[in-house]
Structure formats: C-alpha cells, structure tokens
Amino acid sequence: MVQQVAENINFPQEEEKILQTWNKLNCFQECLKQSKNKPRFTFYDGPPFATGLPHYGHILAGTIKDIVTRFAHQNGFHVDRRFGWDCHGLPVEYEIDKALGIKGPEDVAKMGIAEYNKNCRGIVSVMRLGRWIDFDNDYKTLYPEFMETVWWVFKQLYDKGLVYRGVKVMPFSTACNTPLSNFESHQNYKDVQDPSVIVTFPLEEDENISLVAWTTTPWTLPSNLALCVNPELQYVKVKDKGIKKTFILMEARLVSLYKSESEYEILDRQVDCKLTAFAASFIHAVLLWQSWLNELGRGFPGIVLKGKKYKPLFNYFIKCKENGAFTVVTDNYVKEEEGTGVVHQAPYFGADDYRVCMDFNIIQKDSVPVCPVDASGCFTAEVAEFAGQYVKDADKNIIRALKEQGRLIHVSTFNHNYPFCWRSDTPLIYKAVPSWFVRVEHIVDKLLENNAQCYWVPDFVREKRFGNWLRDARDWAISRNRYWGTPIPLWVSDDFEEVVCIGSVAELEELSGLKVMDLHRESVDHITIPSRCGKGVLHRVSEVFDCWFESGSMPYAQVHYPFDKKREFEDAFPADFIAEGIDQTRGCDGQKMSKRKKNYPDPANIIHSYGADALRLYLINSPVVRAENLRFKEEGVRDVLKDVFLPWYNAYRFLIQNVVILQLKTPVGEFSSSNQIIMRYHFPYPYSQNNGKEFLYSENTVKKSDNIMDKWILSFTQSLIQFFKTEMAAYRLYTVVPRLVKFVDILTNWYVRMNRRRLKAPYTPFITELMYQNLKTLIDPACVQEKNTDSIHYLMLPQVREDLIDNNIESAISRMQSVIELGRVIRDRKTIPVKYPLKEVVIIHQDPQVLEDIRSLEKYILEELNVRQVTLSTDKDRYGIRLRAEPDHMVLGKRLKGAFKSAMAAIKELTSEQLEEFQKTGTIVVEGHELHEEDLRLMYTFNQTVGGSAQFEAHSDSQVLVLLDVTPDQSMVDEGVAREVINRIQKLRKKRNLVPTDEITVYYRAYPEGDYLDTVIKEHTDFIFATIKAALKPYPVPTSKVVLIQEKTQLKGSELEITLAEGTLHHRIEPACAYVNLSICVNGKEQGRNPLLMLLSTDGMVLLENPKGDNKLDFTKLVNAISGIFGVETSKIAVFNEKTELKNQTDLLRFNGKTLHVTSGLAPASNSPDGFLCQYINLQLVNAKPQECLNGVVGTLLLENPVGQNGLTYQGLLHEAGKVFGLRSRRLKLFLDEALTEEITNEISMKTLNTKTLYVHVAPTTAEY
C-alpha cells in the first residue's frame, strides 16, 4: 500500500537507503541480465586516475558516461559498462612518494622497485555518485593481461616504422636528477626574482647594426642557435644617443630599453601599411629582401628579418652554423607584451625554441643535442669557461663575460611566477631528455579524415579545438623516466644499433628462455635477450609508457585483444560512445582545480550535504558540458536542491496525500467532490476505483479528456518525451536538463501526476528511485504482468504518443503563462502580494486568435493573478498607452562620452512607434549611435483622461501587453487580510506536520475585539472555511478538545491567537446560510395528512438569509415565505419553537438549524429532531462582486422545497444563482471545483449535487476585437 510521505527530507540519507535497495536487489546486474539478448551499445570507459578522491571534472565525466549508458539501456540496448582504473603513472607515484617520504631516484633504489611498486598497487578509490558500473568485471592498467595488449599495440606501430628515439624538452628537477611531467611541474609555483638581461647580436652584413634580445635565463645563452621575431608586428631601427650604436627591436617594445624618447632616434618609422600587406603576401619574395639590403631606412614588419645572419655570442657550437644556425627565424609566439620582440633560441632548453628550430631545420630529430647541462644542472666540458658550474650560479659569470665582450647593454631583475620541484623545492629548468616517439606528423591528413567521421558534441570541438590540435600534431613522446608503469618492450644493445620489440609474453619467454609472470619493471628489467648480431646480450630500455599510451590502448587491452575475445572485440569495434573531457573545470578562485591548492570544496562533503543527485544535475547543466569554463560554486548545488528537488519532492508529497485521501474508508458521498477533482485534475490517466477507496494506475487504457489542462499536460509530456529522445540520441545532454527542470517547475505550479518519473531517471537516479518505490504500489498489476517492476531502472522509456500532442494547446498555455508572469512582475513592482485581489487585468494583443486562446484559459488567469475580471483587447490606444525611453546613464555615458548629452535628449524624443519597433528588433540608431536593449529602459505611460479612474500599471514581453488595475479597493484589501489569516492557519498546520486528511477545528481570537482584524475575520468566516476546509470558530476552546498547536502573532495592528484542535472525522456539511426546518400542522393534524391541501409533503425549509449576511428575514417575511411555499393563509399561521410561540420582534438567526412548527394556533403535540430536510447546494462567487446592494459572496440554493417538490432544473439553477448575488443579467458558469476545471452542464443530475459547493464564475467583459 502507498505510504505517506514525510514533510521534510534529507536527500543524502535517502540516497544511502536507495544504495542499499540497489545492492539488495543487485539492480545493475539484473539490468544486464534483462538486456542480454538485445542489440549492443558499445561504450569505452577511459580509465581515471585511481588516486584519492576525484575533483569535479572527473565527477562530471563519470556522470555523463552514466547518463548516456542508462539512456541506451532504457532505449532497448545491452550496454556493458566495465569500469577501468588508470593505476600507473606519476599521480600514483606522487601519492606513494608523499606517504613514504620518497625524494628522488636514489630513495627508490634503496627501497627497491619491487617494494615501491607494491605500495603503488594499493591506492584505489570510488565515490558514491549513483553511477552503475561493473566493478566485478573491471579492468586495471596494472593487470598483466592489459599490459600485454599494450605491448602488442606498440609492436604494431614499431613494425610499421612509426617508432624512433629522439629528445623532448621537459621540466627537469636538477636536485632529483629526473624529468617531471606537466602534472608534477604544476604542483609548486613560487614568485621569484631572476636576472633580466638584454644583449646584442650584430648582423654579419653590418656589425654596426645589432638585433637586441631579452632573456631571464642567461645560462641558456651559451646554447643559442637562433633569434626569433614576430613576422607580422612592426620593428624599427634606432640609434642609441648615449652609446652611439644602432639597434633593431620591436617598435612596441622600445620601452624595454629606453625610459624616454629623448634617449634614442628612430632612423625611420614606416607609416605606410601597404608594405606590411605586401610583405605578408609575398613572404618569399627575393626582391623584397634585396630591397631591404639596399635601403634599410624604413620601419618594417618582422618578416623582413627572416633569414638574416648574425654573430653568435659564444663559439662553443659554431659548427652548427653549417646546418643554418645563428639565423633569424619567425613565429607568432613572440608577443609585444614583454622583452624586446627578439627572442633568443636555445632549442634544447625550451619547448617553443625546439619547435621553431625544428620548423626551420636548424636542428633535426636525429641531431646531436646541443645540451651542455648534465642531470645535476651543471655545465659540461662542452662549455669550457663555465664547466662544472650549476646553471643558476653561472648566471652572474655569464653576465660578466657578456659585459667584457661588449654584448651586454642592460641588466636588471625580473619578478615572475616560476615552477619549483615539489620534492626538493628547487627551481626547475627545461631541458631536452632522450625519449621514444611515435610518428604522427606524416598521418595528420588521415587523422583529420577520421576525425571528420566522428560525431562530436559540441560539434565545434571537432573542427576547432580538436581539429586544430590535430592539424598541428607533433610526433608523440610516449616514454617516461618513471618506475610505476608499463615498461616499453624494447630490448637494445649498448650502442642502440640492435633493437628488438616484444609484442607478447610468449615472445619474451621464447627469446629469453625465462617464465614471465608479471610485466612490471621489477619482473622484466633483469631479463636479457641474446643478440643476433654478436653484440652480447640486449637489455630493456629503462623507460615506461606514458600512461596516456595505456589509455589509448584501452579498447584493445580491456579485453586482452588479440589474445582473448577476438571475435567479440571485432564485432563491437569501434565504440558507439566515449566521453573525453576538456579540462575547463575551475575552482572557486577561477584557477584550475588543484588538490594541493585546495581551491574547491571536497566532493565528499558536497555529497554529504546535498546528495549525489543535486551534484549530478548541477554539473550536467554546467557550461563545461558545452566545452566552456565552469567555476564550481557550492551554492549552485544548493540552488538545485532548493529550486528543483524540493519543489519536485513537494509535488510528489502532494500527490501521495491526495491518493491517501482517495483511499480513506469514507461513507459514500463523503469527499466525493474531492475525489472527482483529484481523479480528473491531477490524474488524467485512467484509474480503477473500488467504492472511491482504491487508486490504481494503468497505461494501457488512456481516456480522452475534454479539460484543456488535461490535454495540455498530456501534450506537453509527450512533447517532452519526444524532445528527450531526440536530444539524448544526439548526445546534447545540456539541452535536456533545462527542459526537464522546466517540466518539474510546470508540474509544481500547474499540475501533479506521476508519469514524469521515468524521464529524469538517467540524470537523477536516486530521487527517481525513491519516489518510484512508493508510487509503484499504485500501478495496476494487470498492466505489468510480465515486467519486473522492482526498480525504476528496469523500465524502458515510454513511446511517444503523437496522438496526444496538441501544439495549439501548448502554445495557448504558453501565452497564458506569459500573461500571468507579466502580471506577477507588475504585482512585485508595486509590492502588492497575490493574496490581495485586484479588480481587472487587461490583455492587449494584435492577433485576435491569440486573444481567443487566452479567453479559453481566463479562469486560470483569474486565479493565478487573483483578479476579478479579465478584459481582452487589440486596441492599446483605447487605454492611452504610450512608450517612452530612459537611457542607462552609466552604460551610455561611459560609451558615448561627450556625445551622451545630445543622445540623451534625442532618446527622450523617440516616439512610441519607434520604441515599439525597437522592442521587436532590439536595436535603434540615435544620433548616429546604434543602441541595444541594455542601453535603454522602456516604460509605459497612460493618458488618465482616456483610461478613466482606473490606475493601471503595465508590462510587456514585446508580444503581449498586460495592464493591471491597481486602484485601491477596501473590500479587496479586506479579502487580502482574510487570505493572510488563511496563510497563518495553513502555516500552523504545516508546523504541526498535519496533512489534509487530518480533521481539525480552528479556534481564533483577534484582540482587541471589534477592531479591524476581528471584523474582517467575522465577515469572511465562510470564505476562510471554504479555503481551509475546517470549521472556524471564535474562542473559547472547549476544555473537551485536544489542542494540537497554538500560536500568537501580530497582524494588521491586532494580536491574533490561533488554536488548532482535533476535529470529528466526518463533520456534517451544512448550508452556508442560516436556515430553519419547518413542519406544518393544522387543527392538531400534520398538514401532510390533510387531503384537502393535496400536498405530498409538508416538511420543508426556509433560508433566513441569502447570500450570507444579506436579505435577512424578520418574522413578517418568514410568515410570508411559509404562506408562499406551503399554501397556508397567513392569518391562520402560528410559529412555534418547541412549545414557545414566536412573536414579531424575535431574532430568527438564533434558531439557525432548528425545526420550527407551523400550526393554526395550537402548540405542537411533539418535537421534531433538528437537521436539514431538503436537498441543497452552497454557492461561492469567485471572480466578481455581488450587485443590487448585496455584499455576500457565499449563498445557498434549495434543490427542492417542500421535500420532494419543486425540483430545481439546470436552467433554474443558473437563474436562481444569478438572483442570489444580484447578477440576473450576467452570463454565469458553475463549477464543481475552485480551480474551475469541472464545469456543470445541463447533462448533470441535480441529485448528485446535494450538499456540494458550486463555484460561480461570471463571464468577463470583453472589448470588441
């Protein structure tokens, strides 16, 4: 049986319970079992690092993978989801080094590689994120089977001639004698002061003219092989007035050498940009070069310097000149923000230097490196003058030598952020180290071709970010000088001339004669292979694979291809889906997330506070899913909980509450109106009902409904399913979440029902399971006989019911929502709460069809905006509406500066017609300046002589214009105060954790008695009762009552005390108006037995007022009413209460609910029990004020009188309802529900209306179209 839902929920705790449910049911394995024979959906899970807790970039990647694979499963596919662990590489070593105090290779050597790697095996972690993944059948990059396939992959590349040995410039720790990865080099940055020098490079053709270059690493100058300039930026030749020398540098960087223009003379500055364009177009033009040689008297772009020879600083590597060294080269990496615009190139000490010198063939891949620095950071004998000196210590000696040579023109210090070794806390250098490479550059076209065949989301990544990276792809350095990784399977001779590549364990065993049980370094480094060329034995190279090479091998290695599952792999290759993250996830300080910096909140704490679902939804709706930046904010996760999950949960709770009401064992007739409302308004899908007590949901027999809200929610749901499937099939997860969130918002504000539950399951698996486990008890077993319904995640996605989609209705509802939202903005602007009713809303639109759509939904507008009347019009001039504009002084003033004053005057002169066009287009030209939406603030003005006495406020969304009459009205203010009282009562109910099925009586006291608040409550007692559905009575509280909760509060200057007490379970529903029962007796006999009067019955009723508070009967009017109803002459009538005869001055209201006896003068022989005799209905006027000097909005109509006589018809009902409220000439509609969704028609049986409250809706006045 469905369980009541608690008012408050702790989402993280509920998620823990759901995890237990999944474990108990073994849900994930059951899903795989159910889908075993379905078509395959292949997913590759690239392995994350198995170190500590992941940051939000990792969590997002896992969430994307989980959502897509859950969707594939629910869409009818079998999806193997093996989890993978990247257990190798530096991140793991980093964690172990911290734990064991490892500082460098010598510490590892002391411990032994075997013991070190043993520790690396142990650090693996997982987070509780609701991701369904196969851990039992996982793969780890440390498994020998995985590593063997990596060897096989590498051998395929080697056999194709794609592997070679070269060098790579890498961050290098001279204290630890080892290169570091980028990961390591980013661990420890510090602000430092380094020497800053500017040195000269005289041109070979004219040593009186020198290029001047800047560097903060003087120790790299002995290894200089080239100078680099920007080909497009402007350079100049200047004469230094102090030292009388001529220099060439970037024009924008003259400030790096001179403080004042008086210190130098520009020999010429080119102002004609035609030469720049010419040079850029004809880079290789020999004539241009010759022209420069003949006449170096102009400013010029950097391209002009290309190929120019210069005199080296030192002659240590003068032989490199034969290969094109000591030449000017060009590249756009040279910027105008620092230095001189001339960058010295030491290709083996800088990544950009290396790349540029390779591009210009100054060095080759197989060149002997110009790298005169050893592993300790000391100069080698190649640089004799500084041999043995630590490079940083040598800076001062190099500067001294340059000064002595006359090549130093400026020296200072430079403050900047510089990387330090995280182990030794010493400065890193960048240094070329030997490395193994895979050739990539020659297959770039093939890579681009394959990339074009992939479907990327977002699609711009394919052509832009990833495509650009592929176009510039360099050969891949795949080796690392580490310990914990897959060893590179190359066995080489000492001179590297003989190389054997191993592709399997069997091959290694065959060549070595040894049994191989594991492939890590401690297991294979000692193995040798006999040389086939007479070079003794071959030893394995010391390097291991970069862990990214292992990740790239994952599709093959996870199944141990080609050694196992060959057919299975080839049938499923390539994958349908992979997810790769662009590292765009930032911490709260805007920097890249870093565990060391602790610049993001611990994910475990976030999940503990808000739950995994909230974090998942926040991340999947973040910009990073669209390849944009995400700055993680904890409050964003909190907002998801507050704005999405709590409203969703409350809607679910409301649903369950109403189901419980349906299932109460109440007598026939009790709650029948509510039953119909709930069944119809909240559950448009079919149900089975057993005497009003059982609710069962079935998808198999959807019933058509004429109610527009039913049609809308069905249509909107099917449109959502259609959109969901289309966008998910296109992997556009970032478009789905806003639509799902909007759907929850619409359900919360407009509709409550259960069919949404499956759509969000892939995104928020916990909360959907939580709700489903309760809601599944309401599913009709007949419609799920052959299905396993233990978990929501076993259910397939619903098929789209296109026959239920009605785009016209969806558009109409959307327009209605726009009107309501605009009206709410006006209320907010005027600080008028929705509790306070207003007279009129005027809706203006140029399209009559739009107005007709709005007219069909006016009852919702009346209710949501709490107005009495809706008026529709196409004529805004009728209301004297004009647009005017005010400039944004801050924005425009800053942009227009001196022109702002004249522009402001012109803006104020813009016509209403011009501004209406601006509303449509978003742009307007004023005084020659193009202005946009953010530049102007539009306001509406009214001509009050046209609009009459009404005080309108307006708002528009450029499609529809809404006017709200905010004219003060005391009766409406009073009703608003009554609503405030209702609000206090309902909050007290909530505070006591009461639900709608709890019967209560509300007692109140407003002090001082007779003041404004007390009067309002008394005048609105029936209105309050109709809303709270509980008896409202003044103090005192009977001592026999059980008090549930009591509270005192202040309201409108009075003290309001409210007490909620237990009520009776089935209280009697009485007429809203005061009444008396009548029993007619003549000559001592019951009049009904006198055949002369020919009456079928002489029992009946008379209403003592109608509407409530109006048309009160005095004794004379009572007698006349009796005569008219029962046909008794007034002269023969005597009226008795029990044995006491009533006289003319009697206050009849004190007999409310009593039975009075009418005789010809004698006292009645016996008393009759009190209680109403005739069938009746109550009336509630909902959207208008009564007329004909009446005030009451609640009334009563008798469906018969006397009993069994004069039965009321449908037309009579409409006519009498109009009479009650003085609205005889107005068109009325009657509804069974306050939401005005179930209209009474002439087909209804009057008997079924007995004791119900009918809601009277007065058709609004509508302006002519």
Secondary structure as UniProt FT lines:
FT   HELIX           11..25
FT   HELIX           27..34
FT   TURN            35..37
FT   HELIX           56..74
FT   TURN            75..76
FT   STRAND          82..86
FT   HELIX           90..100
FT   HELIX           105..111
FT   HELIX           113..120
FT   TURN            121..122
FT   STRAND          134..140
FT   TURN            141..142
FT   HELIX           144..159
FT   TURN            160..161
FT   STRAND          163..173
FT   TURN            174..177
FT   STRAND          178..179
FT   HELIX           182..185
FT   STRAND          189..203
FT   TURN            207..208
FT   STRAND          209..215
FT   HELIX           218..223
FT   STRAND          226..229
FT   STRAND          234..240
FT   TURN            241..243
FT   STRAND          246..250
FT   HELIX           251..256
FT   HELIX           261..263
FT   STRAND          264..268
FT   HELIX           274..281
FT   TURN            283..284
FT   HELIX           286..294
FT   STRAND          300..301
FT   HELIX           302..305
FT   TURN            306..307
FT   STRAND          309..310
FT   TURN            316..317
FT   HELIX           318..323
FT   STRAND          327..330
FT   TURN            332..333
FT   STRAND          342..345
FT   TURN            347..348
FT   HELIX           351..359
FT   TURN            360..361
FT   TURN            365..366
FT   TURN            375..376
FT   STRAND          378..379
FT   TURN            381..382
FT   HELIX           384..386
FT   TURN            387..388
FT   HELIX           391..405
FT   STRAND          408..420
FT   TURN            422..424
FT   STRAND          429..438
FT   HELIX           441..443
FT   HELIX           444..452
FT   HELIX           460..463
FT   HELIX           465..471
FT   STRAND          476..477
FT   STRAND          479..480
FT   STRAND          490..492
FT   TURN            494..495
FT   STRAND          499..501
FT   HELIX           505..512
FT   HELIX           521..524
FT   TURN            525..526
FT   STRAND          528..530
FT   STRAND          537..540
FT   STRAND          544..545
FT   HELIX           547..552
FT   HELIX           554..557
FT   TURN            558..563
FT   HELIX           566..572
FT   STRAND          585..586
FT   TURN            588..589
FT   TURN            595..598
FT   HELIX           603..610
FT   HELIX           612..620
FT   HELIX           623..626
FT   STRAND          630..631
FT   HELIX           634..640
FT   HELIX           641..645
FT   HELIX           646..663
FT   TURN            668..671
FT   HELIX           672..677
FT   HELIX           678..682
FT   STRAND          687..688
FT   TURN            691..692
FT   STRAND          696..697
FT   TURN            700..701
FT   HELIX           708..729
FT   TURN            730..731
FT   HELIX           733..750
FT   HELIX           755..758
FT   TURN            759..763
FT   HELIX           765..775
FT   HELIX           776..778
FT   HELIX           781..783
FT   TURN            785..786
FT   HELIX           792..794
FT   HELIX           802..804
FT   HELIX           807..829
FT   TURN            830..831
FT   TURN            834..835
FT   STRAND          838..844
FT   HELIX           848..855
FT   TURN            856..857
FT   HELIX           858..865
FT   STRAND          867..873
FT   HELIX           877..879
FT   STRAND          881..887
FT   HELIX           889..896
FT   HELIX           897..899
FT   HELIX           900..908
FT   HELIX           912..921
FT   STRAND          923..926
FT   TURN            927..928
FT   STRAND          929..932
FT   HELIX           933..935
FT   STRAND          936..942
FT   HELIX           944..947
FT   TURN            948..949
FT   STRAND          952..956
FT   STRAND          961..965
FT   HELIX           970..991
FT   TURN            992..993
FT   TURN            996..997
FT   STRAND          1000..1007
FT   TURN            1009..1010
FT   HELIX           1012..1019
FT   HELIX           1021..1028
FT   STRAND          1031..1034
FT   TURN            1039..1040
FT   STRAND          1043..1051
FT   TURN            1052..1053
FT   STRAND          1054..1062
FT   TURN            1065..1066
FT   STRAND          1075..1082
FT   TURN            1083..1084
FT   STRAND          1085..1086
FT   HELIX           1087..1089
FT   TURN            1091..1093
FT   STRAND          1099..1103
FT   TURN            1108..1109
FT   HELIX           1115..1126
FT   HELIX           1130..1132
FT   STRAND          1134..1137
FT   TURN            1138..1139
FT   STRAND          1140..1141
FT   TURN            1144..1145
FT   HELIX           1148..1151
FT   TURN            1152..1153
FT   STRAND          1155..1159
FT   STRAND          1176..1181
FT   TURN            1188..1189
FT   STRAND          1194..1198
FT   TURN            1203..1204
FT   HELIX           1210..1220
FT   TURN            1221..1222
FT   TURN            1224..1225
FT   STRAND          1228..1231
FT   TURN            1234..1235
FT   TURN            1242..1243
FT   HELIX           1246..1249
FT   TURN            1250..1251
FT   STRAND          1253..1258
//
